[in-house]
Amino acid sequence: MRKDDILGLNFDLYPRQSFGAGDIVLCEGTETDRLFVVLSGRLGVGSASKPLGPGDVVKPIEFFGASHYAGMARGRAAGEVVVLPRGAVRACLDAQGPMTWNLACALAIEALAATKEHA
């Protein structure tokens, strides 16, 4: 998921979090009450070999489908993320269509269930 999927949100209105290489941006077990979008730098997420970069959303499946984030996100190069509260993301998606939020949540829950089945 890319930040373009969160149309209508002015990122300048939301808090930012700076990070350096090695800094933990998202801890294991953090409640999914906010969504992180990379503005600059690189983030490593779990065991994924490809880092996230500008425009990437951090762990969107867990944001939409779980109550807590699994694993962590750690800075690979200095940068910044914007921190979007759940309510703002939901309002933005609801404005795009009455079922957009519900569809995003349903797809995420299904993806998480499929992952658990293959584990």
C-alpha positions as CSV (number, residue, x, y, z in Angstrom):
1,M,0.0,0.0,0.0
2,R,1.3,3.5,-0.9
3,K,0.3,6.8,0.6
4,D,-1.6,7.6,-2.6
5,D,-4.2,5.2,-1.3
6,I,-4.9,7.5,1.6
7,L,-6.2,10.3,-0.6
8,G,-7.4,13.5,1.0
9,L,-5.2,13.5,4.1
10,N,-3.0,16.5,4.5
11,F,0.1,14.9,6.1
12,D,1.2,18.4,7.3
13,L,-1.6,18.2,9.9
14,Y,-0.3,15.0,11.6
15,P,2.7,14.3,13.9
16,R,5.9,13.1,12.4
17,Q,8.5,10.8,14.0
18,S,12.2,11.0,13.0
19,F,14.4,8.0,13.1
20,G,18.0,7.0,12.5
21,A,19.6,3.8,11.3
22,G,18.9,1.2,13.8
23,D,16.2,3.1,15.7
24,I,13.0,1.2,16.4
25,V,10.0,3.0,14.8
26,L,7.3,0.4,15.6
27,C,7.6,-2.0,18.5
28,E,6.3,-5.5,18.6
29,G,2.7,-5.5,20.1
30,T,2.0,-1.8,19.5
31,E,-1.7,-1.2,19.3
32,T,-3.0,-0.6,15.7
33,D,-4.5,2.8,16.6
34,R,-2.3,4.6,14.2
35,L,-0.8,4.1,10.7
36,F,2.7,5.0,9.8
37,V,3.7,6.3,6.3
38,V,7.4,6.7,5.4
39,L,8.1,10.2,4.3
40,S,11.9,9.8,3.9
41,G,14.6,7.3,4.6
42,R,14.4,3.5,4.7
43,L,12.7,1.2,7.2
44,G,13.3,-2.5,7.6
45,V,10.2,-4.4,8.6
46,G,10.5,-7.8,10.2
47,S,12.4,-10.3,8.1
48,A,11.4,-8.7,4.8
49,S,14.5,-8.2,2.6
50,K,13.2,-5.2,0.8
51,P,13.1,-2.0,2.9
52,L,10.2,0.4,2.9
53,G,10.9,3.8,1.4
54,P,9.2,7.2,0.9
55,G,5.5,6.7,0.2
56,D,5.3,3.2,1.7
57,V,2.7,2.4,4.4
58,V,4.1,0.4,7.3
59,K,2.3,-2.9,7.9
60,P,-1.1,-2.0,6.4
61,I,-2.5,-5.5,6.7
62,E,-2.1,-5.5,10.4
63,F,-3.4,-1.9,10.7
64,F,-6.7,-2.9,9.0
65,G,-7.0,-6.5,10.3
66,A,-5.4,-6.8,13.7
67,S,-5.5,-5.2,17.1
68,H,-1.7,-5.1,17.5
69,Y,1.3,-5.0,15.2
70,A,3.4,-8.1,15.0
71,G,7.2,-7.7,14.7
72,M,8.8,-4.3,14.5
73,A,10.0,-1.7,12.1
74,R,13.5,-0.4,12.4
75,G,15.3,2.4,10.6
76,R,17.8,1.3,8.0
77,A,18.7,4.9,7.0
78,A,17.7,8.2,8.7
79,G,14.3,9.4,7.8
80,E,10.8,10.4,9.0
81,V,7.4,8.9,9.2
82,V,4.0,10.6,9.5
83,V,1.7,9.1,12.2
84,L,-1.9,9.0,11.2
85,P,-4.6,8.3,13.8
86,R,-7.1,5.5,13.0
87,G,-10.0,7.9,13.0
88,A,-8.5,10.1,10.3
89,V,-7.7,7.1,8.0
90,R,-11.2,5.7,8.5
91,A,-12.9,9.1,7.8
92,C,-10.7,9.5,4.6
93,L,-11.7,6.0,3.4
94,D,-15.3,6.4,4.3
95,A,-15.4,9.7,2.2
96,Q,-14.2,7.6,-0.8
97,G,-17.2,5.3,-0.6
98,P,-19.5,3.9,2.1
99,M,-17.9,0.5,2.1
100,T,-14.2,1.3,1.5
101,W,-13.2,1.1,5.1
102,N,-15.1,-2.1,5.7
103,L,-13.7,-3.7,2.5
104,A,-10.1,-2.8,3.5
105,C,-10.6,-4.4,6.9
106,A,-12.3,-7.5,5.5
107,L,-9.4,-8.0,3.0
108,A,-6.8,-7.6,5.7
109,I,-8.5,-10.0,8.0
110,E,-8.7,-12.6,5.2
111,A,-5.0,-12.0,4.4
112,L,-4.0,-12.5,8.0
113,A,-6.1,-15.7,8.2
114,A,-4.5,-17.1,5.1
115,T,-1.0,-16.4,6.5
116,K,-1.8,-18.3,9.7
117,E,-3.1,-21.2,7.7
118,H,0.2,-21.5,5.8
119,A,2.3,-21.2,8.9
